[in-house]
Amino acid sequence: MLGPIFIREATVAPKRTKTYLGRCVYVLAFFLLLCTGYLVLDGSRTLTSSSDSARFGGWMFTLLAPLQWLVLSSFAAVGAASSVAQEKDRRTLILLLLTRLSGFEVVGGKLAATLLSPLSMLLAGLPLFLALPLLGGVSPTQVVGVFVVTGASVLLAGTVGTVVGMWREKTFQAIAMTVLILLMYVGVGEAIAAAFGTSETWALAASPLRALSAAASPMVALSSQTATGIGAFVLITLLLSALLLIIGVAKVRVWNPSREVRFKTPEVESSDQVGETSINWKVREPRRVWDNPILWREIRTWAYGRKVVVIRVAFALLFALSAGLIYFQIQDGTAFEPGGRIGRALPAVTLPMTALGVIGLVLVNALAVNAVTGERDGLAIDLLLVTDLSPSEFVFGKLLGVMYVGKEMILLPLVLIIYLAYAGVVSVENACYLILGSLLLNVFVAMLGIHSGLNHVASRAATLASLGTVFFLCVGIAICMTIMVSFRGAFQLQLAPFLVMILGGGAALFASLGWRNPSSAIFMASFTLPLITFYAITQFLLQIDHLYVFFAITVGYVFTIAAIMIPALSEFDVSLERDRGAASDRA
């Protein structure tokens, strides 16, 4: 029913080693988080009674449920968008549309093939979550509710990624617009939930975050209104997915091939028409190319498509929303109030600032990956390798070009930092640390994207590896630190389990950064960068030693940038199509 695209993926996926490796790593990561939480809590207080065990099981369930939702929804959205964009970059989608395949077989088959991986991971984690009711504090009804909400969210995220990928031409446009659309969906849902604050059913039906929180709450089995709200959310999510799928099926042959046609100079049929043609057609003077043609193309042309302006406008809207929220918090005096119970009363403005900064880092990283993979998929990388273009011109041209194209994602968060310093929310010293640290992180994610694009022959693999590294450094270690600070046990008892997580994360980071060309510098950076991020987030939560935090981040990330930049500058070592064939033979 879903067509040959899905059948091929369903037939080939079980034969790939990475299919089972991804599931094992996913379940193992959650199991290690569970073990880490148990060891940390047991180090500070022994679980001697059933009430302690139930309290621990309930706390870990409320931590793992949103983490699973975030990981799988992000993986489905980015994976779907990049998979379709890769088909378009390699001109294979046009071939599919020339066949007898219907629009549903193309769009629905591609969506189902993309969702195989995240949905299989979701089912693989079900036994681990069903073990939590054995500790107490969690009922099987809560587990089922969380998995139903997560599954519906994964389906919607994959549908948005697939339809946007069919709509947009460039890979960066597809990924960035998918991320921004899903963020706006969450924001609109929260606004609707706030408007219907008196009606719990409508609030849960509109907001995925509230629906997930309600499904993980023990009250879901006691309140019929809560259960109705969760059911309404699932139904609305399925209807939205179906509506988007219908739009994609109806428009797939309208959007592809692109209707953007270049005007050409009319051919002269006779000598009498030469003068008339020169008058009616304005001949453009040739443009002078800079000494670095890569940088010239990135800055002076629409290398990422004209629709990148839409992405800039969408990010500006998110910036305006965050700025308005921070402004009202400052005006009513809530900006200085604690945003949570973790640490020493973090200001409430921390959450919107952090969210805007992380979104900017993700978009800059996706742009940097596409800067290299777009050249390869467009069959231009082979031509660049045979020219007299030096590696430094290519790397620095791409790096500076990415920073220029993504200047809104870099500068707008800095404007908020300056405003917070002006309003007295942060000191001038800390504002300087934030500005310099933000610029450093943007350079790091841009160079990380270029490194992944050079070392992965498949665009989807490069995108997922690069964004996965950013996700681990921004979210994964933050989750570990949240466990540590929340349990408030003795540090010497907590250090051992956290070292296991950090070393495991370092091994995964080394596999991502140095799997093709390992070096001692990349090895050292892979294992020291999680430790430095560990220290920085811990000190941030405790709000002490700001200068030491900035110094540690500067040393760690500058060393990592140098470790992945120097091999790229030494020679043009780029993964080509022959590497794809070798990788297929190994798989």
N, C-alpha and C positions, 0 to 999 in steps of 0.2 A: 504493500500500500504506500510506503514511503519512498519507493523508487530505488534505482540502482546505486545512487550516491550513498544512501544509508546502508544498503546491503553490503557495499564494498567496505565501508568503515567497520561495520559490525563483523565482517569476516576477517579483516586484516588486524584489527585491534587486539584480539586474543593472541595473535602470533608475535606481538611486539613485547620485548622485555620491559620496555619503559612503562607499559600499561600496568603490569604487576608491581613494578618498582614504585610508581607513583602512589598506588593504593597503600603499599606497605609503609612508605615514608609518611603518608598522611595519617594513618592510624597510629604509627609509632610516635609521631610528634604529639598527638593528643594523649597517648598513654604516658609519655614522658612528662607532659604537663601535669597529669593526674598524679603520677608518682612524686613529682617535685613538690606539689602542694601537700601531699601526705607526709613526706619527709620533713618539710618545713614546719607543718603544724605539729607533728609528733615530736620534733625537736624542742618546741617550746612548751608543749603540754601533751602528755600521753593520752591517747584515745582509750580511756578505760571504761566509759559508759556508752550506752546506746545513743544517748542524747548528743554526746560529742561526735560520734560517728555520723549521726543524722545531720548535724549542723555542718560537718565537713562535706558530706555528699551534696547537700543542697547548695552550699557555697560554690563548690567546683562545677556543679551543673549550670548555675547561673553565669559562670565565667566561660565555660566551654561552648555553651549554646550560641551566644552572639559571635564568638570567634569563628565557629563553624559556619554560621550564616554569612559573615563577612568574607571568609576565605573562598567559599564555594561560589557565592554570588559574583565576586570579583573575577574569579577564574573563568566562570561561564561567560560573563560579559566580554572580557578582554579576549578570551580564547575564540569566541564566536566572531567578533569583529575582525581580529587578525587573520582568522582562517579564511573568511570571505575575501578580505582585502588581498591576501596572498594569491587567491585564485584570479583576482582581477589584475594584479600586477604581472602575473605570468601568462595572462591572456587565455587562460583555460576556461574561464567562465563564459566567454564568448562562444567557445566551441560547444559547451554544454547547452547554451541557448539555441544553437543551430541544429540540435538534434530534435527528436520527437518528444523529449521530456516535457512534461507539463510544468507550469509555474509552481504548482504545489510540490512536485517531485524535486524541483531544484531548490526552492526555498525551504520547504518542510524537511526534505531529506538532509540538506546541509545543517539545519537546526538540530535535527535528531542526532546526526553524526557528531556534532559538536558537544551535545549534552551527554553523550555516552560516558565521557570521562568524569565530569563533576557528579553526575547522578550515581555512578558506580562507587565513587568515593563516599558519597552520602550513605549508601547502603553498607559499605564496608565499615563505616564508623558506628552503625547501629548496634552491633553487639557490645561495643565498649560503653555506649550510653545506657544500654539496658542493664549493664552491671552496676550502675550507680544506684538503682533502687534497692540493691542488696545491702548498701550501707545505711539506707534509711534517709528520710528527708526528701525523697524524690519518688514520685509514683510513676508507673508505666504510662498513665494518661498524659503526664507532662512530657515524657519523652516522645510519645506519638504526636502530640500537639506541636512540639518544637520541630520535629522532622517534617510534618505536613507544611508548616509555615515556611521552613527553609526550602523544601522542594518547590513550592509555588514561587518563591522569590528567585530561585535558580532558573526556573522556567522563564520567568519574565525577563531576567537579566540576559539569558541566552537569546531570547526572541528580539530584544532591543538591539543586541550586538549584531545579530544576523541581518535584521532589516536595515539598520544603519549602514552596515557593511555593503549591502546590496545597493544602497542609495548613494553613498559617497565614493569618490574615485580614489582618493589617496588613503594610505594606511593610517597616517597620523590623524587625518580628519575622522576616519571611522572610529578609532580608539578613543580619541579625545571627546567626540560628540557622544559616544556611548557612555563614557564616564560622567560627563556633565548632565546628560539627560537623566541618568539614574539618580544622581545627586539632587537634581531639581525635583524628581519624583518624591524622594524622601523628604525634601524640604517642604514641598506642597502638602504632602501627607501630614507632616507635623503641624503646618498652619491650619489645615482643615480640622485636625484633632483638637487643636487649641480653640478653634471656633465652636466646635461641638463638645466643649469640655463637660457639659452637663449630661451628655448622652454617651455612656461608655461604649455602647455598641458601634455608633458612628465613628467615635474616636479610634477604636481598634480596627475598624474596617478601612480607614483611610491611611493609617500610619503603620508601615512594616515594623518599625522599631517597637512601637507599643504592642503590636500583635505578638511579636516574638517574646517580649517581656511578660505579657499576660499568659502566653502559652507555657512559659517556664515557671510561672508562679503556682504555688500549691492551691491557690483559690480557683484555678481553672476548673477543678472538679467539683467545686462547691457552688459556683455562681453560674446560672444559666445565661445571664446577660453577657458574661465574659466569653462563654463558649459560643454564643450566637455572634458576637463581634469577631471572634477568630474565624468562624465559618464564613462570615460575610467577607472578611479580608481575603480568604483563599478563593472564594467565588469571584470577587472583583478582580483579583490578580489573574485568574484563569481567563476571564472575559477580556481583560486588557491584552493578554498574550494572544488570544485568538483574533482579536481585532487587528493587532499589529501584524500577525501572520497573514491575515486576509489582505491587508494593504500591501505587504511585501509580495505576495503572490500576484496581485493585480498589477503591480507597477514594475516587476522585475524586468520585463522586456521593454518597458518605457524608459527606465533609468539606464539600461545597458543595451547597446553601447551609449556612451555619454552623448548628449545632444549638443555639447559645446563644440561648435564647428568654427574653425578659423576661416576668416575671409581671405580669399586668394586674389591676386591681381588678374583681372580678366584678360584672356588671351587676345592678341591682336589678329584679326582676320585679314586685314589688308593694310597697305601702307597709308591709306587715307585716314585710318583710325588711330595712327600713332599720336598725333597731336591731341585728339580728343581723349584718348586714354590717359595721357599724361596730365590732362587738366582735371578729369573726373576722379582719378585715383591718386591719392597722396602717397608718394613713395617715401618710406621711412629711411632716414639716414642710418647707416650702420653704427651700432653702439661700440664704444671703446671698452674693451675688457681689461680688468685690472691685472697686475702682475700675478696675483693668485686667482686663477679662474674659478676655483671651487668657492672661495669666499665671495667673489663677484656674483656667481649664480645664486648663492644662498640669500644674499642681501638685495640684489638688484632685479631679481626675477621672482615669479610666483612658483618657486620650486616645490612647494607643498600644496599648490592649488589656491585658487582665489577664495574658496570657501573657508580658508583658515581665519578670515575675518569674523565669520560667525562664531568660531571657537573663542576668539578674543572677546567678542561681545558677551558670550555666555559666561566667560570667566569674570568679566567686568561686572556682570549682574550678581554673581556670587560674592564678589568683593563688596559691592554695594550692600548686599544683604548682611554680610558679616560686619561691615562698618556701621550700618544702621543699628544692628544689635548691640555692638560695643558702645555706640554713642548713647543709646538709651540706658544701658547699664551704668555708664558713667554719670548720666544726668540724674538717675534716681538713686545713686549711691550703692548699687549692688555690684559694681565692677570690682570692689575691693573685698567682697564677701567670699567665703570659701566656696569653690566650685564643687567640692566633694569632701569626703572624710579622709582622703588620703593625704599624707604629708602635713606640712604646717600651713594649712589654710591657703591653698593655691587660689589666686584670683579667679573670679568667674569668667573673665575675658580669655582665660587660657584656652578653653575649648574652641571657640570660633577662630582664634588666631592659629592654633595648631592645625585645625581642619583645613583652613585656607592654605597654610604653608605646605601641608602634605599633598594636597591636591595640586598645587603648583609644581612640586617636585615630581609627582607622577606624570604630569603632562610634559614637563621638560625632558624627563627620561624617555617617554614614548616618542617624543619628537626626535631625540638623538638616535634612538634605535632605527627609526624610519629613515633618518638621513643617510644611513649606510645601506640598509636592506632595500630601500627604494632604488638605489643605484644598481644593486645586484639584480633585483627582479626586473628592472627596466633594461637589462643587458648592457648597461653602461660601464660596469666595473671592469670588464675585460678590456674595454677601450682605454680606460684611465691607466691600467697597468702597463700598457705598451707606449704611453706617452713619456715625455721627459718630466712629468710631474713628480716632485719629491714627496716622500712620506710625510714630512713636516708640513708641506703645503696642504696636503689632503687632510691630515688630522686637525691642524689648527684652523683650516678653512671651515671644516665641518663644525668644530667646537665653537668658534666665534659666530658662525652662521646660526647655529642652534640657539645660542644666547641672544642673538639679535631677534630672531623670529619669535622666540618665547619671552621677549622682554616684558610683556604685560604680566606673565606668570611670575616673573622674578621681582619686578619693581613694585607692583601693587601691594604685596605683603609688607614690603619695606616702608611704604607710606603709612600703613597702619601702625607699625612699630614707632615711627617718628611721632605719630599722633598720640600714642600711648605715653611716650616720653613727655610730650607737651602737656598732656592732661595730668601727669604725675602718677600714673598707674605703675610705671617702671621708672627706675632712675636712669639718668643719662649714661652712666657707666654700663648698666645692663643693656640699655638700648644699643650702645656701640657693639657690645658682645653679640647681641641678637642679629644686628645688621651684617657684621662680618661673618658670623657663623652661617647665616642664611645664604650669603653669596658663595661661601665655601661649599656648602651642601649642594647648591645648584651646579657648580662646576663639577662636583663629584658625580652627580647623577647624569650629567651630560656626557662626561667621559666614560662612565659606566655603560651608557647606552651605545656609544660608539664602539667600545671594546666588545660588547655582546654582538653588535652587528657585524663586526669584522671576524669574529670567531665562530659564529653559528651560520651555517649555510641556509637554513630554513628561517624564513621571517618570523613564523609563529614561535619557533623555539627560541629565537633571539629575544623576542618581545617578552615571552613568559619568563625567561631566565633573568632578564634585566629587571622587570617589574617585580619578580619574586624576590630578588635581592633587596630592592628598596622596601618591599613589604616586610621582609624579615627584620631589617634594621630599624624600621619605623614602628612597626606594630608588634612583631614577635618578641623582641627584647622588652618592649614596654609592658607586655602581658606578664612576662617573668618578673619584672620589677614590681608590678602591681601585686603579685602574689607575695613577694618578699616583704614589701612595706606594709601590706594589709595584715599579715599574720603577726608582724612585730615580734618576732622571736629573736633569739641570740644570733648574732651574725656568724659566729664560728660554727653554729649548728646548721645554718642555712647555706654556708658557702659550698659544701660538698655537692648537694643536689644541683645547685645553680651552675657550678663548674661543669657538670655533666651536660646541662643544656647549652652552655656557652661553647663547650668543645664540640658538641654535636652540631651547633649552628656554624662554628668555624669550619668543620669538615664539609658541610653543605655549601658554605660560601666558597671554599677552595674548589669544590667540584664545579661550581658555577663559573668562577673566574678563571681557573687554570686547568680546566679539563682538557683543552687542546694543546696549550703551550704552558705547562707548569714551570714555575721558577721559584727560587728560594724567597724572593721578595714578595711574590703573590702568596706564597705559603705563610709567610710571617704576617702579611697584611690580613689574610683571611682569619687568622686566629687571634690577632690583637685587636682588630676593629670591633668585634662583638664585645670584648672586654672593655674597650674604651666607651662604647655606647652604653654598656651596662653601668659603668661608673657615672657617665654624664646624666643618664636618666635618673639614677638613684639620687645624685646630688641635687638634681632639679626638683625632684619630689620633696626632698628635705629642705630645699631653698638655702643652701649654704655653699661656700667656696665657688662663687661664680667665675672668678678668674681661673681657678684650677680647671673647671669644666671647659672653659673656652680654650685653654692651652692644650688640654688633652685631646679635644676634638680637632683642633688645628693640626697637631702633630700626627694623629692617627689618620685623618682623611687626606692630608697632604701627602703622606707617605704612600697611601693606597692609590692616590691619583698618579703619583710618579711610577708606582709599580706596574700599573696597567697602561700608562702612556709611553714609557720608554721602549718597550718591545714594539709598539705600533710605530714609533718614530724611527726605529733602527732599520726596518725594512717593510716592504709591502707584503705582509704575510696575511693573506685574506683567504677565507674559506670559499672554494669555488665549487662548480658542479661535480668535479671529480671527487671531492670530499663527500658530496651527497651520496654518490654511488658506493663509496667505501663504507659510509655509515649505514647504508641500507644492507650491505653484505654482512656487517657485524651484527645488525639487528636480526 
